[in-house]
Amino acid sequence: MTNKTALRELQQRLAERMQAARDTTLIANWLAVECAGVGLLFSLKQASEIFAPVPIKAVPYAKPWLAGVANLRGGLFTVVDLAVYLGLREPSPGRQASAQTRLVSLNAELNLNCALLVDRLAGLRSDEQLPLAAEQPAGPLPRFAGALRRDEAGRHWQEINLEALSRQENFLHIVA
């Protein structure tokens, strides 16, 4: 009889733990990346695949932030060095990719074969993990800059609207 009671109690505790896990499951909304030490967030609806560094062929006479073109899964993609585009780092021709460097392609629904070169992936995040920061940047921001968020460690993360970024005049004419 004690074994049956112990088994029922164990089943009850397991059921409670499973329900608690279901209730606290966080749904990822953001891909967190770093460019020149700045934390950026891409919506998972606008970002597509993540690629390890591949050879990038330079394009002569291109904008300094245009790293070149690369073959990703058999398709030709324009590669934009996001840190240079955002003015976070000076262009350095022939810059070698580090072990942490990644390419993040834009969602196919944006109709651009473009990948963003980022310095490091920081993982997936949910809105619950990154609430809106109490202080928002003062002054005008580019149309592609969304809200500023803050993690539990106090680090700021800037939302980047990839659709708005891809529609920027200087971006669109080079990439399209």
Phi and psi in degrees as GROMACS dihedral restraints (atoms count N, CA, C in turn):
[ dihedral_restraints ]
;  ai    aj    ak    al  type     phi  dphi    fc
    3     4     5     6     1   -65.4    20    10
    4     5     6     7     1   -35.0    20    10
    6     7     8     9     1   -64.5    20    10
    7     8     9    10     1   -41.1    20    10
    9    10    11    12     1   -63.5    20    10
   10    11    12    13     1   -42.9    20    10
   12    13    14    15     1   -64.8    20    10
   13    14    15    16     1   -44.1    20    10
   15    16    17    18     1   -63.3    20    10
   16    17    18    19     1   -39.9    20    10
   18    19    20    21     1   -64.1    20    10
   19    20    21    22     1   -44.2    20    10
   21    22    23    24     1   -61.7    20    10
   22    23    24    25     1   -43.3    20    10
   24    25    26    27     1   -63.4    20    10
   25    26    27    28     1   -41.6    20    10
   27    28    29    30     1   -62.3    20    10
   28    29    30    31     1   -46.0    20    10
   30    31    32    33     1   -60.6    20    10
   31    32    33    34     1   -41.0    20    10
   33    34    35    36     1   -63.8    20    10
   34    35    36    37     1   -44.5    20    10
   36    37    38    39     1   -63.8    20    10
   37    38    39    40     1   -41.8    20    10
   39    40    41    42     1   -63.3    20    10
   40    41    42    43     1   -43.1    20    10
   42    43    44    45     1   -61.6    20    10
   43    44    45    46     1   -41.5    20    10
   45    46    47    48     1   -64.8    20    10
   46    47    48    49     1   -41.9    20    10
   48    49    50    51     1   -64.9    20    10
   49    50    51    52     1   -42.1    20    10
   51    52    53    54     1   -63.9    20    10
   52    53    54    55     1   -41.0    20    10
   54    55    56    57     1   -65.1    20    10
   55    56    57    58     1   -41.8    20    10
   57    58    59    60     1   -62.9    20    10
   58    59    60    61     1   -39.8    20    10
   60    61    62    63     1   -64.7    20    10
   61    62    63    64     1   -40.4    20    10
   63    64    65    66     1   -63.8    20    10
   64    65    66    67     1   -40.7    20    10
   66    67    68    69     1   -68.9    20    10
   67    68    69    70     1   -30.2    20    10
   69    70    71    72     1  -101.2    20    10
   70    71    72    73     1     5.2    20    10
   72    73    74    75     1   -64.1    20    10
   73    74    75    76     1   128.5    20    10
   75    76    77    78     1   -95.3    20    10
   76    77    78    79     1   137.7    20    10
   78    79    80    81     1   -98.4    20    10
   79    80    81    82     1   123.1    20    10
   81    82    83    84     1   -71.5    20    10
   82    83    84    85     1   131.2    20    10
   84    85    86    87     1  -114.3    20    10
   85    86    87    88     1   -20.0    20    10
   87    88    89    90     1  -129.3    20    10
   88    89    90    91     1   145.8    20    10
   90    91    92    93     1  -101.7    20    10
   91    92    93    94     1   116.5    20    10
   93    94    95    96     1   -91.2    20    10
   94    95    96    97     1   129.7    20    10
   96    97    98    99     1  -133.8    20    10
   97    98    99   100     1   165.9    20    10
   99   100   101   102     1  -124.8    20    10
  100   101   102   103     1   138.0    20    10
  102   103   104   105     1  -133.0    20    10
  103   104   105   106     1   117.7    20    10
  105   106   107   108     1    52.7    20    10
  106   107   108   109     1    38.2    20    10
  108   109   110   111     1    82.1    20    10
  109   110   111   112     1    -1.6    20    10
  111   112   113   114     1   -96.5    20    10
  112   113   114   115     1   133.0    20    10
  114   115   116   117     1   -83.4    20    10
  115   116   117   118     1   125.6    20    10
  117   118   119   120     1  -125.2    20    10
  118   119   120   121     1   150.5    20    10
  120   121   122   123     1  -122.7    20    10
  121   122   123   124     1   128.1    20    10
  123   124   125   126     1  -109.4    20    10
  124   125   126   127     1   134.2    20    10
  126   127   128   129     1   -64.9    20    10
  127   128   129   130     1   136.8    20    10
  129   130   131   132     1   -67.4    20    10
  130   131   132   133     1   -16.9    20    10
  132   133   134   135     1   -77.3    20    10
  133   134   135   136     1   -21.1    20    10
  135   136   137   138     1  -106.8    20    10
  136   137   138   139     1   -21.2    20    10
  138   139   140   141     1   -93.2    20    10
  139   140   141   142     1   155.2    20    10
  141   142   143   144     1  -118.2    20    10
  142   143   144   145     1   -99.5    20    10
  144   145   146   147     1  -101.0    20    10
  145   146   147   148     1   158.4    20    10
  147   148   149   150     1  -112.3    20    10
  148   149   150   151     1   131.7    20    10
  150   151   152   153     1  -122.7    20    10
  151   152   153   154     1   143.0    20    10
  153   154   155   156     1   -68.0    20    10
  154   155   156   157     1   158.6    20    10
  156   157   158   159     1   -56.8    20    10
  157   158   159   160     1   137.4    20    10
  159   160   161   162     1  -126.8    20    10
  160   161   162   163     1   164.4    20    10
  162   163   164   165     1   -59.9    20    10
  163   164   165   166     1   132.4    20    10
  165   166   167   168     1  -113.7    20    10
  166   167   168   169     1   125.3    20    10
  168   169   170   171     1   -89.5    20    10
  169   170   171   172     1   121.1    20    10
  171   172   173   174     1   -64.0    20    10
  172   173   174   175     1   149.9    20    10
  174   175   176   177     1  -112.9    20    10
  175   176   177   178     1   119.4    20    10
  177   178   179   180     1   -64.8    20    10
  178   179   180   181     1   145.4    20    10
  180   181   182   183     1    62.5    20    10
  181   182   183   184     1    23.2    20    10
  183   184   185   186     1   -89.3    20    10
  184   185   186   187     1   168.6    20    10
  186   187   188   189     1   -59.3    20    10
  187   188   189   190     1   151.2    20    10
  189   190   191   192     1   -61.5    20    10
  190   191   192   193     1   -27.1    20    10
  192   193   194   195     1   -84.5    20    10
  193   194   195   196     1    -7.6    20    10
  195   196   197   198     1   -84.7    20    10
  196   197   198   199     1   103.3    20    10
  198   199   200   201     1   -67.2    20    10
  199   200   201   202     1   -30.7    20    10
  201   202   203   204     1   142.8    20    10
  202   203   204   205     1  -152.8    20    10
  204   205   206   207     1  -125.2    20    10
  205   206   207   208     1   151.2    20    10
  207   208   209   210     1  -142.5    20    10
  208   209   210   211     1   152.9    20    10
  210   211   212   213     1   -91.6    20    10
  211   212   213   214     1   112.0    20    10
  213   214   215   216     1  -119.2    20    10
  214   215   216   217     1   113.1    20    10
  216   217   218   219     1    54.0    20    10
  217   218   219   220     1    38.9    20    10
  219   220   221   222     1    83.0    20    10
  220   221   222   223     1     1.5    20    10
  222   223   224   225     1  -111.4    20    10
  223   224   225   226     1   148.7    20    10
  225   226   227   228     1   -88.2    20    10
  226   227   228   229     1   120.3    20    10
  228   229   230   231     1  -119.1    20    10
  229   230   231   232     1   137.2    20    10
  231   232   233   234     1   -75.4    20    10
  232   233   234   235     1   135.7    20    10
  234   235   236   237     1  -113.2    20    10
  235   236   237   238     1   122.2    20    10
  237   238   239   240     1  -107.7    20    10
  238   239   240   241     1   126.0    20    10
  240   241   242   243     1   -77.5    20    10
  241   242   243   244     1   102.0    20    10
  243   244   245   246     1   -63.5    20    10
  244   245   246   247     1   -37.2    20    10
  246   247   248   249     1   -62.1    20    10
  247   248   249   250     1   -40.0    20    10
  249   250   251   252     1   -70.7    20    10
  250   251   252   253     1   -43.7    20    10
  252   253   254   255     1   -58.2    20    10
  253   254   255   256     1   -41.3    20    10
  255   256   257   258     1   -81.5    20    10
  256   257   258   259     1    -2.9    20    10
  258   259   260   261     1    77.5    20    10
  259   260   261   262     1    20.8    20    10
  261   262   263   264     1   -86.7    20    10
  262   263   264   265     1   -17.5    20    10
  264   265   266   267     1  -150.0    20    10
  265   266   267   268     1   148.3    20    10
  267   268   269   270     1   -75.2    20    10
  268   269   270   271     1   146.2    20    10
  270   271   272   273     1   -65.1    20    10
  271   272   273   274     1   142.1    20    10
  273   274   275   276     1  -135.5    20    10
  274   275   276   277     1    98.7    20    10
  276   277   278   279     1   -55.2    20    10
  277   278   279   280     1   136.8    20    10
  279   280   281   282     1    75.7    20    10
  280   281   282   283     1    16.7    20    10
  282   283   284   285     1   -59.0    20    10
  283   284   285   286     1   130.9    20    10
  285   286   287   288     1   -85.2    20    10
  286   287   288   289     1   138.9    20    10
  288   289   290   291     1   -71.9    20    10
  289   290   291   292     1   141.2    20    10
  291   292   293   294     1   -87.5    20    10
  292   293   294   295     1   177.1    20    10
  294   295   296   297     1   -65.8    20    10
  295   296   297   298     1   -23.2    20    10
  297   298   299   300     1   -95.3    20    10
  298   299   300   301     1   -12.3    20    10
  300   301   302   303     1   -61.7    20    10
  301   302   303   304     1   139.9    20    10
  303   304   305   306     1  -138.6    20    10
  304   305   306   307     1   159.6    20    10
  306   307   308   309     1  -109.8    20    10
  307   308   309   310     1   129.8    20    10
  309   310   311   312     1  -116.1    20    10
  310   311   312   313     1   115.6    20    10
  312   313   314   315     1   -83.7    20    10
  313   314   315   316     1   150.3    20    10
  315   316   317   318     1   -76.8    20    10
  316   317   318   319     1   151.7    20    10
  318   319   320   321     1   -59.4    20    10
  319   320   321   322     1   141.2    20    10
  321   322   323   324     1   -59.0    20    10
  322   323   324   325     1   -26.3    20    10
  324   325   326   327     1   -65.2    20    10
  325   326   327   328     1   -17.4    20    10
  327   328   329   330     1   -82.2    20    10
  328   329   330   331     1    -5.7    20    10
  330   331   332   333     1    58.7    20    10
  331   332   333   334     1    36.6    20    10
  333   334   335   336     1  -135.0    20    10
  334   335   336   337     1   130.4    20    10
  336   337   338   339     1   -85.9    20    10
  337   338   339   340     1    82.9    20    10
  339   340   341   342     1  -135.9    20    10
  340   341   342   343     1   142.3    20    10
  342   343   344   345     1  -128.3    20    10
  343   344   345   346     1   142.5    20    10
  345   346   347   348     1  -100.1    20    10
  346   347   348   349     1   128.7    20    10
  348   349   350   351     1   -85.3    20    10
  349   350   351   352     1   118.0    20    10
  351   352   353   354     1  -119.7    20    10
  352   353   354   355     1   154.3    20    10
  354   355   356   357     1   -74.3    20    10
  355   356   357   358     1   -34.9    20    10
  357   358   359   360     1  -161.7    20    10
  358   359   360   361     1   143.2    20    10
  360   361   362   363     1   -85.7    20    10
  361   362   363   364     1   140.5    20    10
  363   364   365   366     1  -116.2    20    10
  364   365   366   367     1     3.9    20    10
  366   367   368   369     1   104.3    20    10
  367   368   369   370     1  -175.3    20    10
  369   370   371   372     1   -95.1    20    10
  370   371   372   373     1   143.8    20    10
  372   373   374   375     1  -134.9    20    10
  373   374   375   376     1   154.3    20    10
  375   376   377   378     1  -109.4    20    10
  376   377   378   379     1   166.3    20    10
  378   379   380   381     1   -60.9    20    10
  379   380   381   382     1   -34.4    20    10
  381   382   383   384     1   -66.5    20    10
  382   383   384   385     1   -33.6    20    10
  384   385   386   387     1   -76.6    20    10
  385   386   387   388     1   -24.2    20    10
  387   388   389   390     1  -128.6    20    10
  388   389   390   391     1    76.6    20    10
  390   391   392   393     1   -67.8    20    10
  391   392   393   394     1   160.7    20    10
  393   394   395   396     1   -61.0    20    10
  394   395   396   397     1   138.9    20    10
  396   397   398   399     1   -72.9    20    10
  397   398   399   400     1   144.3    20    10
  399   400   401   402     1   -62.8    20    10
  400   401   402   403     1   -39.6    20    10
  402   403   404   405     1   -98.5    20    10
  403   404   405   406     1   127.9    20    10
  405   406   407   408     1  -107.4    20    10
  406   407   408   409     1   153.1    20    10
  408   409   410   411     1   -58.2    20    10
  409   410   411   412     1   138.6    20    10
  411   412   413   414     1   -87.1    20    10
  412   413   414   415     1   153.1    20    10
  414   415   416   417     1    87.2    20    10
  415   416   417   418     1   173.9    20    10
  417   418   419   420     1   -71.0    20    10
  418   419   420   421     1   140.5    20    10
  420   421   422   423     1  -117.8    20    10
  421   422   423   424     1   157.0    20    10
  423   424   425   426     1   -61.6    20    10
  424   425   426   427     1   153.5    20    10
  426   427   428   429     1   -58.2    20    10
  427   428   429   430     1   -26.4    20    10
  429   430   431   432     1   -85.0    20    10
  430   431   432   433     1    -6.4    20    10
  432   433   434   435     1   -85.9    20    10
  433   434   435   436     1   121.5    20    10
  435   436   437   438     1   -93.6    20    10
  436   437   438   439     1  -151.6    20    10
  438   439   440   441     1   -72.5    20    10
  439   440   441   442     1   159.2    20    10
  441   442   443   444     1   -96.2    20    10
  442   443   444   445     1   132.4    20    10
  444   445   446   447     1  -120.0    20    10
  445   446   447   448     1   164.1    20    10
  447   448   449   450     1  -136.5    20    10
  448   449   450   451     1   134.3    20    10
  450   451   452   453     1   -89.8    20    10
  451   452   453   454     1   178.1    20    10
  453   454   455   456     1   -65.8    20    10
  454   455   456   457     1   -21.1    20    10
  456   457   458   459     1   -84.0    20    10
  457   458   459   460     1    -4.8    20    10
  459   460   461   462     1    92.3    20    10
  460   461   462   463     1     2.7    20    10
  462   463   464   465     1   -77.7    20    10
  463   464   465   466     1   139.1    20    10
  465   466   467   468     1   -87.5    20    10
  466   467   468   469     1   144.6    20    10
  468   469   470   471     1  -131.5    20    10
  469   470   471   472     1   126.7    20    10
  471   472   473   474     1   -96.9    20    10
  472   473   474   475     1   125.0    20    10
  474   475   476   477     1   -70.4    20    10
  475   476   477   478     1   138.5    20    10
  477   478   479   480     1  -122.2    20    10
  478   479   480   481     1   119.3    20    10
  480   481   482   483     1   -83.6    20    10
  481   482   483   484     1   103.5    20    10
  483   484   485   486     1   -65.9    20    10
  484   485   486   487     1   -31.3    20    10
  486   487   488   489     1   -65.6    20    10
  487   488   489   490     1   -47.2    20    10
  489   490   491   492     1   -64.0    20    10
  490   491   492   493     1   -39.0    20    10
  492   493   494   495     1   -60.5    20    10
  493   494   495   496     1   -44.5    20    10
  495   496   497   498     1   -69.8    20    10
  496   497   498   499     1   -14.6    20    10
  498   499   500   501     1   -98.4    20    10
  499   500   501   502     1     0.0    20    10
  501   502   503   504     1   -60.9    20    10
  502   503   504   505     1   137.9    20    10
  504   505   506   507     1   -53.9    20    10
  505   506   507   508     1   -51.9    20    10
  507   508   509   510     1   -68.0    20    10
  508   509   510   511     1   -29.8    20    10
  510   511   512   513     1   -72.9    20    10
  511   512   513   514     1   -47.3    20    10
  513   514   515   516     1   -64.1    20    10
  514   515   516   517     1   -40.4    20    10
  516   517   518   519     1   -70.6    20    10
  517   518   519   520     1   -28.3    20    10
  519   520   521   522     1   -83.7    20    10
  520   521   522   523     1   -41.5    20    10
  522   523   524   525     1   -84.0    20    10
  523   524   525   526     1   -36.3    20    10
